[in-house]
Amino acid sequence: MATEPQPQHRAEEHALVDRARQGDNDAFAALFDPWRQPLFRFIYRMVTHHQDAEDLQQEVLVRAFQKLSSYRREASFKSWLFGIATHLCLDHLRARQRWRVDAQLVAEREVHQDAAALDALRGLLSSPDFSFDIREHIAFCFACLGRTLEPEDQAAILLREVLGFTNEEAARIVELSEPVFRHRLSAARAKLIADYDGLCQLINKTGACWQCRGLREFVQEDKRGPDLVQIAVKPGIAVTPETLFEARLDIVRLADLENGVSRLMHTEFFHDIAAQEQRRGAGQEG
């Protein structure tokens, strides 16, 4: 994930807010534009769909402009913007089916049982614009498992663990008390850690999922990108489920999930998994 811009000094920020409230569009642009890409990265990782993310980002812009008079200066403008984005994402996600932990595996089995779907996948992975980046796929998997959480917990994980907001800032954004936020964050972390331990062969050789490795072997050799045999903690740090989760987060933070070389594949995967899980929610499959 790219480095975030430095926020304006509070006095400068307040001066821009005052000018923007008086109708100065340049001042509003100076407030909003530095956070345009960080907002998109957050929104995309919440909804994992480019068009939805672009639409939601545009809605953040509109609402921020319309509600500028309600901005209270005890929070940074950045936190206020992310609060608008978070609640738009939560509304978006509440209207959609939450996913099973093994949703990716179910979708993978369906593709392998459908010759036409498998041929289509081969064609996509042979595209001149495609390369397989295992770190991007780890970030995609993280986004998919995020969809198994309640939307508020998914937001808590992204805000605190990926974007680096403090507990106080993130709690304010999701409109929870800090103790309640910390409890929900801890529970969400524990669930993801347990899910990964049962799923991911990059940390557990008996895990059910080896999709990262399998996809890399499936694509042409010149499109495979750097390998990653396992997720490993830094030297001198004890290997525990918690430290392995932190090592995964390091990969997730840096991966260019939004615009990376594997985006075409992840767009198709997301479409298939979302449709599959929505059918399940409607009672159309087991």
KEMI-480437 format. One record per residue: residue in three letters; x, y, z of N, C-alpha, C in turn. Coordinates in steps of 0.2 Angstrom, whole numbers, plus 5000, padded with zeros to 4 digits. Example, Ala and Ser with C-alpha at 12.3 -4.5 7.8 and 13.67 -1.06 7.14 Angstrom:
BEGIN
ALA506649725039506249785039506649845039;SER506449895035506849955036506450005039;
//
This chain:
BEGIN
MET500449945000500050005000500450065000;ALA500350114996500750174995500750215001;THR501350255002501350295008500850345008;GLU500550365013499950415014500350485014;PRO499950535011500150605011500150625019;GLN500650675020500650705026500050755027;PRO499650745033499050795033499350865034;GLN498850905033499050975034499150995041;HIS499551045043499551065050498851085052;ARG498651075058497951095060497751165058;ALA498151215060498051285058497851295051;GLU498251265047498151265039497551235037;GLU497451175040496851135039496151175041;HIS496251205047495651245049495551305044;ALA496051335042495951395038495651375031;LEU495851315028495551285022494851265023;VAL494651245029493951225030493551285030;ASP493751345034493451405034493351435027;ARG493851425023493751455016493251405012;ALA493351345013492851295009492151305011;ARG492051325017491351335020491051395017;GLN491451445015491251505011491151495004;GLY491251435001491151414994491851414990;ASP492351414993493051414990493151344987;ASN493051324981493151254979493851234979;ASP494351284978495051264978495251244985;ALA494951274990495151254997494851184998;PHE494251174996493951104997494351054993;ALA494651064987495051024984495651014987;ALA495951064990496551054994496451015000;LEU495851015003495750965009495650895007;PHE495250885001495050824999495550784995;ASP495850814990496350784985496850744988;PRO497250764994497750724997497550654999;TRP496850645001496650585003496250544998;ARG496250564992495850534987496050464986;GLN496750454985496950384984496950344991;PRO497150364996497050325003496350305004;LEU495850355002495150335003494950274998;PHE495150284992495050234987495250164990;ARG495950164992496250104994495750065000;PHE495550115005495150085010494450065007;ILE494150105003493450085001493550014997;TYR494050014992494149954988494249894993;ARG494649894998494749835002494149825006;MET493749865007493049855010492649815006;VAL492549834999492049814995492249764989;THR492949774988493349734983493049734976;HIS492749784974492449794968492649864965;HIS492949864959493249934957492649984956;GLN492149964952491650014951491250034957;ASP491049984961490750004968491250054972;ALA491850034972492350084975492350154973;GLU492350154966492350224963491750254964;ASP491150224964490550254965490450284973;LEU490750234977490750254984491150314986;GLN491750314982492250374983491950434981;GLN491550434975491250494973490650514978;GLU490350464981489850484986490150514992;VAL490750494994491150525000491250594998;LEU491450614992491650684990490950724990;VAL490450694988489850734988489550754995;ARG489550694999489350705006489850755010;ALA490450745009490950795012490750865011;PHE490650875004490550945002489850965005;GLN489350925005488750945008488750955015;LYS489150915019489050915026489650955029;LEU490050995025490651025028490451065034;SER489851095034489651135040489651095047;SER489551025046489450985052490150965055;TYR490650975051491350955053491550985060;ARG491750945065491950965071492650965072;ARG493051015074493751015073494150975078;GLU493750945083494150895088494450835084;ALA494150815078494450765074494750795068;SER495250765066495650785060495150775054;PHE495250815049494850815043494950745040;LYS495550715040495650645037495150595041;SER495150595048494650555051493950565049;TRP493750625049493050645047492950615040;LEU493350625035493250595028493150515029;PHE493650485033493650415033492950395037;GLY492750435041492050415044491550415039;ILE491550465035490950465030491050405025;ALA491650385023491850325019491650265022;THR491850255029491650195033490950185033;HIS490550235034489850225035489450215028;LEU489750235023489450225016489650145015;CYS490250125016490450055015489950005019;LEU489850025026489449985030488749975027;ASP488450035025487850025022487849985016;HIS488349985012488449945006488449875008;LEU488849855013488949785014488449755018;ARG488049795022487449765026486949745021;ALA486949765015486449745010486649685006;ARG487249655008487449605004487649545009;GLN487649485006487749425010488449425012;ARG488549405019489249385021489449325019;TRP490149315018490349255015490549195020;ARG490549135017490849085021491549085021;VAL491849055026492549055027492949025021;ASP492548965019492848935013492548955006;ALA492349015006492049035000492449034994;GLN493149044994493549044989493748974987;LEU493748924991493848854990493248824986;VAL492648844988492048824985492048844978;ALA492248914977492248944970492748904966;GLU493348894969493848854965493648784963;ARG493248754967493048684965492548684959;GLU492148744959491648744954491948764947;VAL492448804948492848814941493148754938;HIS493448714943493748654940493248594938;GLN492648604940492148554938491748584931;ASP491948644929491648674923492148684918;ALA492148644912492748654907492748724904;ALA492148744903492148814900492448864904;ALA492248864911492548914916493248904916;LEU493548844916494248834917494548864910;ASP494248854905494548874898494548954899;ALA494048984901494049054902494549084907;LEU494649044912495149064917495849064914;ARG496049014910496649004906496749064902;GLY496249084898496249134894496449204897;LEU496049214903496249274907496949274909;LEU497149214912497849214915498349224909;SER498149214903498649214897498649294894;SER498249334897498149404894498849434895;PRO499049474890499649514890499749564896;ASP499149584899499149634904499149594911;PHE499149534911499149494918499849464920;SER499949474926500449434929500249414936;PHE500449354939500249334945500749354950;ASP500449394955500849424961500549384967;ILE500949344970500749304976500549354982;ARG500849404982500749454988500049494987;GLU499949504981499249534979498749484981;HIS498849424979498349374981498249364988;ILE498749364992498749364999498249425002;ALA498349484999497949535000497249524998;PHE497149494992496449474990496149424995;CYS496449374997496249325002496049365008;PHE496449415010496249445017495649485016;ALA495549515010494949555009494349505009;CYS494449445006493849395006493749365013;LEU494249355017494049335024493749395028;GLY493949455026493549505029492849505028;ARG492649485022491949475021491549425025;THR491949385029491649335034491449375040;LEU491749425042491649465048490949505047;GLU490749535053490249585053490549645050;PRO490149685046490449745042490849785047;GLU490549805053490949845058491549815060;ASP491649755061492249715062492749715057;GLN492549715051492949715045493249785044;ALA492849835046493049905046493549915051;ALA493449885057493949895063494649865061;ILE494649805058495249775056495649825051;LEU495249845046495649885041495849955043;LEU495449985047495650055050496250045055;ARG496249995059496749995064497349955062;GLU497249895059497849855057498149865050;VAL497749895046498049905039498149975038;LEU497750025040497850095038498250125044;GLY498250095050498650125055498350175060;PHE497650185059497350235064497450205071;THR497450255076497450235083496750205085;ASN496750165091496150145093495650205094;GLU495850255097495450315098495150345092;GLU495550345087495350375080494850325077;ALA495050265077494650215073493950205077;ALA493950205084493350205087492850265086;ARG493150325085492750385083492450375076;ILE492850345072492650335065492050295064;VAL492050235068491550185068490950195073;GLU491050255077490550275082490450225087;LEU491050205090490950155096491450185101;SER491250165108491750185113492350155112;GLU492950175114493550145113493550075116;PRO493350065123493349995125492949945121;VAL492349965118491949925114492349915108;PHE492649965105493049955099493649905100;ARG493949915105494549865107494349795107;HIS493749785110493449715111493249685104;ARG492949725100492749705094493349685089;LEU493849735090494449725086494849655088;SER494849645095495149585097494849525095;ALA494149525095493749465093493849455085;ALA493849505082493949505074494649475073;ARG495149495076495849475075495849395077;ALA495549375082495549305085495249265080;LYS494649285077494349245072494749235065;LEU495049295063495449285057496049245058;ILE496349245064496949205066496749135066;ALA496249115069495949045069495749025062;ASP495449065058495249045051495849035047;TYR496349075047496949065043497349005045;ASP497348985052497748925054497448865051;GLY496748865050496448805047496448805040;LEU496548865037496548865029497148875026;CYS497648915028498148935024498848895024;GLN499048865019499648825019500248865019;LEU500248925018500748965019501048975026;ILE500548955031500748955038500648885041;ASN500248845038500148785041500048725035;LYS500548685035500548635030499948595029;THR499548585035498948545034498348585032;GLY498448655031497848695029497548675023;ALA496848695022496448665017496648705010;CYS496848765011496948805005497648815003;TRP497848794997498448814994498448854987;GLN497848894987497748924981498248974978;CYS498649004983499149054981499749014977;ARG499948954980500448914976500148884970;GLY499548854970499248824965499148874959;LEU498948934960498848984955499448994951;ARG499949004956500649024953500948964948;GLU500748904950500948854946500548844940;PHE499948864940499448864935499648914929;VAL499848974931500049024925500649004922;GLN500749034916501349024912501949054916;GLU502549014915503149034919503349104919;ASP503249134913503549204913503049254916;LYS502449234919501949274922501949264929;ARG502349224932502249194939502449244944;GLY502949294943503149344948503549304953;PRO503749344958504249314964503849264968;ASP504149214970503849164974503849174981;LEU503449144985503349154992503149084995;VAL503649044998503548975000503148975006;GLN503249025011502849025017502849095020;ILE502349115024502349175027502749165034;ALA503249205034503749205040503849265044;VAL503949255050504049315055504749335054;LYS504849395057505549425056506049385061;PRO506649385059507149345063507149375071;GLY507249325075507249345082506549345085;ILE505949345081505349345084505049275084;ALA504749255090504449185091503849175086;VAL503849115083503249105079502649085083;THR502149125082501549105086500949125081;PRO500349105082499849125077499749205077;GLU499849235082499849305082500449345078;THR501049315079501549345075501549325068;LEU501249275066501149255059500649295056;PHE500149315060499549365058499949435056;GLU500349455061500649515060501149515053;ALA501449455052501849455046501349455040;ARG500749425040500349435035500049505034;LEU499949535039499749605039500249655035;ASP500949635037501449675033501449665026;ILE501249605023501149595016500549625013;VAL499949625017499349655015499449735014;ARG499749765019499849835019500249855013;LEU500749825011501149845005500849824998;ALA500449774998500249744991499749794988;ASP499849804981499449844977498849804975;LEU498349794979497749754978497349794973;GLU497349864973496849904970497049904962;ASN497649914961497849924954498449884951;GLY498549824955499149784954499049744947;VAL499649704946499649664940499149604940;SER498949584946498449524946497749554946;ARG497549614945496949644946496349614942;LEU496549594936496049564931495749494934;MET496249454937496049394940495649404946;HIS495849454950495449464956494749494955;THR494749534950494049554948493549504946;GLU493849454942493449394940493249354946;PHE493749334950493649294956493149324961;PHE493149394962492749424966492049414963;HIS491949434957491249424954490949354955;ASP491349304954491149234955490949214962;ILE491349234966491249224973490649264976;ALA490649324974490049364977489349334974;ALA489349314968488749284965488549224968;GLN489149184970489049114973488749124980;GLU489049174984488749184991488049214991;GLN487949254986487249284986486749234984;ARG486949184980486449134978486349084984;ARG486849074988486749034994486349074999;GLY486449135000485949175004485249175002;ALA485149164996484449164993484149094993;GLY484549044996484348974996484348944990;GLN484748964985484848934978485348874978;GLU485748874983486248824983486448804990;GLY486748744991486948724998487448755001;
//
